[in-house]
Amino acid sequence: MTASPIAFIDLQAQRKRLGDAVDQAIAKVLDHGRFIMGPEVAELEKRLADMGGARHCVSCSSGTDSLLLVLMAWDIGPGDAVFVPAMTFASTAEVVALVGATPVFCDVLGDTFNMDPASLESAIATAKDAGLNLKAVIPVDLFGQPADYPAIQKIADAHGLKVLADSAQSYGGALAGKPVGSWGDATSVSFFPAKPLGCYGDGGAVLTDDAELAQRMRSLRVHGQGSNKYDNVAIGLNARLDTIQAAVLLTKLDIFEDEIDKRQAVAARYAEGLAGIATAPAVIDGAISAWAQYTIRVTNRDAVAAALKERGVPTAIYYPVALSDQPAYAHYPRAGNGTPVSQALAGDVLSLPMHPYLDAATQDRILAALKEAVAA
Ligand SMILES: *Cc1c(COP(=O)(O)O)cnc(C)c1O
């Protein structure tokens, strides 16, 4: 009685659903041959901006580069403080360090996993004491749920901070009726294959209403070009999105809203089935998560993960170490009382299989295995 293996993220189910649409879209690019900044790139930018409720979209080579482009366009550099949550992927703080500025770590909330506004206040005091210029805050929409933008924006306004939303995991989500893409001064998105909207390689985008910011990023992604490629008005990057990846994304966009709906159903089934087993992740009022991950907190996490693996259930740990504790980042400043919630999360978070094509029967198997694993 061997049951079929369970996928953590099932990209093949999505591929099956798309049929030969992706192959055809790629073949079209191979035929027209405009591999760099071909027509699919502009078409994709338009659709992403429309769906994200933003005036402009600048696509680029990765989520990381999308964050970097914004900081470069804002001229953030040495002596500047940029506030980042401690529970996030490395990119969020990495780009700050790359432009020579100082990432200042804030703690997160234990139920939503997102930036704690009170900790942001405390981190601002730390940065002031250190004589840093207060420049920007990068809230992260961890696991797909938008951060508390209304609360963070209020603090940002009081201190003259720009808000760059790291929505690498949350494109497709919304908060208070406004889509991800329309919060803050700019929104960064990743199309890494495992993200809710993933391509078949690396890709990213920035959404913004700020025409001047968009213009600067369009220049920076092509070596700081002016009127043409051989007119260099700024130090930039080679950070364009490949036409083939744009074609893949356009095809996937056709089913994306339906996939976001399906993810809601999967998350709801988990929340119901988890009763009496573990605490379901909290979603703040008015938020729609893109459910990039479905993450619970469990005691004896590593033992539970091992027991689940034995029962054929794959899991993942995002993230096993708070970024503020990583060797490359441990020397950077942080909020007054440190990042204890992020550190606790690193010890007990566990992400369960999550994707739009997770059927109820498989979810029941996962929940049954989890029930045994936490009782063991
Ligand atoms: C994936 C991710 C990134 C980076 O995106 P890439 O496309 O892999 O460069 C940045 N921030 C967060 C929170 C992410 O999850």
The ligand as a Tripos MOL2 file, in Angstrom:
@<TRIPOS>MOLECULE
LIG
   15    15     1     0     0
SMALL
NO_CHARGES

@<TRIPOS>ATOM
      1 C1         12.7690   34.9620   -2.7710 C.3       1 LIG1
      2 C2         12.9500   36.1770   -1.9430 C.ar      1 LIG1
      3 C3         13.7820   37.2360   -2.3440 C.ar      1 LIG1
      4 C4         14.7250   37.1530   -3.5030 C.3       1 LIG1
      5 O1         14.1890   36.8040   -4.7110 O.3       1 LIG1
      6 P1         15.1190   36.1510   -5.8460 P.3       1 LIG1
      7 O2         14.2680   36.2380   -7.0590 O.co2     1 LIG1
      8 O3         15.4250   34.7550   -5.4310 O.co2     1 LIG1
      9 O4         16.3460   36.9860   -5.9590 O.co2     1 LIG1
     10 C5         13.7990   38.3790   -1.5630 C.ar      1 LIG1
     11 N1         13.0710   38.4880   -0.4520 N.ar      1 LIG1
     12 C6         12.2690   37.4920   -0.0240 C.ar      1 LIG1
     13 C7         11.4680   37.6770    1.2220 C.3       1 LIG1
     14 C8         12.1890   36.2950   -0.7440 C.ar      1 LIG1
     15 O5         11.4180   35.3040   -0.3080 O.3       1 LIG1
@<TRIPOS>BOND
     1     1     2 1
     2     2     3 ar
     3     2    14 ar
     4     3     4 1
     5     3    10 ar
     6     4     5 1
     7     5     6 1
     8     6     7 2
     9     6     8 1
    10     6     9 1
    11    10    11 ar
    12    11    12 ar
    13    12    13 1
    14    12    14 ar
    15    14    15 1
@<TRIPOS>SUBSTRUCTURE
     1 LIG1         1 GROUP 0 **** ****
